[in-house]
Amino acid sequence: MAEKEVKYTEDSIRTLEWNEHIRLRPGMYIGKLGDGSSPDDGIYILLKETIDNCIDEFVMGNGKSIDITIKEKTVRVRDYGRGIPLGKVVDVVSKINTGAKYDSEAFKKSVGLNGVGTKAVNALSSYFKIQSFRDEQTKEATFSKGNLQKEEKIVASDARKGTLVTFTPDEAIFGNYHFINEYVEKMLWNYAYLNTGLTINYNGQKFYSENGLLDLLTQNINGAILYPTIHLRGYDIEVAMTHSNQQYGEEYYSLVNGQHTTQGGTHQGAFREAVVRTIREFFKKDFEAVDVRTSIIAAVSIKVQEPVFESQTKTKLGSQEIGPKGPSVKAFIGDFLKTELDNFLHKNPETAQAILQKIQQSERERKDLQGIQKLARERAKKSSLHNKKLRDCRIHKTSNNDERKLDTTLFICEGDSASGSITKTRDVNTQAVFSLKGKPLNAFGLTKKIVYENEEFNLLQAALNIEDGIENLRYNNIVIATDADVDGMHIRLLLLTFFLQFFPDLVKNGHVYILQTPLFRVRNKKETIYCYSEEERKNAISKLGVKPEITRFKGLGEISPDEFKHFIGKDIRKDPVIIGKDRSIVDLLGYYMGKNTPERQDFIIENLKVEKDLVEQ
């Protein structure tokens, strides 16, 4: 049967208002949406876009503090810069192609140049208020979903100059979202590290850094390092680096014009090359790049005139040049390290010797592993061909030109029943399933050799494509989907131990989650409610009335594919795995996964009592 012809006439052509276009295609402006469970979800991009304008004011010498509050779902950001010219307060937040950032003299090295960020915040908020304080006067305007609701007249004011933005992200766009405090704090600390002398006050907490990237690495390093952090500063560039004594892979924090570029870019690539080249020349030895960079922890920050990013969310630098008349990013960073890092190593022979010993150790370990790695890769390739463990998806995080890559997910399941249900229900384009066989090995304290000798870990590593680090990770979200019983919890711990032992960047960069599936199904003839807690179960019973049918799900395998589609789709509930700053990863793993100790026994006994009390209630 022929398809019905779709008419294409003048009536098919429609011109959208600026805010309609942003709301219709939010991904073009803020990347993915999300509900706040991931650090790159849209609500954090809205916060970042607002703060970026405050940072630009500080960088240009205007205002030394920013006040931020987040209460429930409403955000308030106040800076003490110059304030928006009062006659343009409405225009700068509601007219595309309107803003000061087109004037390269006024905003030479700002984070954003296209003047879209605050407009996107306005369009995607159910409530948005902008208020400017300037010349002992103030003006404010209120919007909803980008539509002007009320514009006040200019009136006298004795408040300090600057700008106040208040907004509530629209639940019609972001769903039942929530701000995770740890993600906000990490963002604010990065702003503080990159802008020494700036004070950020957030919900009663102060964020301030004296030593820039040195403070950044000090705060983020877990465990012992081989030598004191190298900290180098120059005009429009700052670098800090060391090598870890307790982790594998490479860990980078790359930044541009005060913006944390979480996806790296040309400056991070240039830094990685320059470090290898400089160290080779210093020692006059042609080391393998992987041996030089194994276990490196580094941060690089540069300032670029009129930066070009690969997306509106500014997470990856695309600029090839420092400025219209400047050198290339590669040459700029390369020349800086060639001079400054080389000088530092000559002046600090103990550090140079520690780096040399680390390179030699990495070289020995790599050669010892080469045979095992080759066999492991062959085994992983054969398993992939026979589709024994991995039901892959069509799109991956490393795919080009597809905005869906930001939401690619790998579910790690225990057993065939759970993986079978998810496999039948999943979105084959963006969701993959990896099936575990039994309980994984406790990887705590083991060497990387075990990764290649253990079939489960080797195949999981191959599926994720993280043998050489997480730069080519194939899935943005790694979701551990195990039963909510003792065995399921144990498997979660074993998987997290594996990731934290060998690939801590997966957790640090917000890629690892725990899938939450319902514990109860409460239903009558008219309605079904899935409950994730005892409190939700009680509320559901109260709502549905007398004698509803109650089912307790004991495992994922008991949930039918038809039901599973409700739990891994757009309303998926997944809790991010977040490691706090108060304890190192090594200490954390040692306490929970190391040899049994009286302290751990006491912890278990005390918490078993709490669980028993909860059951009795």
URRABEL-V630656 format. One line per field, one symbol per residue. ss: DSSP state (2 for helix, 1 for strand, 0 for the rest). burial: b if it has 24 or more other ideal C-beta (glycine too) atoms within 12 Angstrom, else e. A space follows every 50 residues. Layout:
ss=???
burial=???
//
This chain:
ss=00000000022200000222222200222200000000000222222222 22222222200000111111100111111000000222222222000002 22000000000000002222222011111111110011111111001111 10001100000111111110222200000022222222222222000011 11001110000022222222000010000111110011111111000000 11111100110000122222222222222222200000222220011111 11000000100000001000100000012222222222222222222022 22222222222222222222222222222222222200011000000000 00222220111111222222222220000011111100000000000022 22202222222222000000000000111110000222222222222222 22022222000111110001111000011110022222222222000011 11000222002222000000001111000000002222222220000222 22222222222222220
burial=eeeeeeeeeeeeeeeeebbeebbeebbebbbbbbbbbbbbbbbbbbbbbb bbbbbbbbbbebbbbbbbbbeebebbbbbbbbbbebeebbbbbbebeebb beeeeebbbbbbbbbbbbbbbbbbbbbbbbbbbbeebbbbbbbbbbbbee eeebeeeeeebbbbbbbbbbeebbeebbbbebbbbbbbbbbbbbbbebbb bbeeeebbbeebbbbbbbbbbbbebbbebbbbeeebbbbbbbbbebbbbb bbbbbbbbbbbbbbbbbbbbbbbbbbbbbbebbeeebebbbbbbbbbbbb bbbbbbbbbebbbbbbbbbebbeeebeebbebbbbbbbebbbebbeeeee bbebbbebbeebeebbeebeebbeebbebbeebbeeeebbbbbebbbeee eebbbbbbbbbbbbbeebbebbbebbbeebbbbbbbeebbbbbbeeebeb bbebbbbbbbbbbbbbbbbbbebbbbbbbbbbbbeeebebbbbbbbbbbb bbbbbbbbbbbbbbbbbbbbbbbeeeeebbbbeeeebeebeeebeeebeb eebebbbbbeeebbeebbeeebbbbbbbbeeeebbbebbbbbbeeeeeee eeeeeeeeeeeeeeeee
//
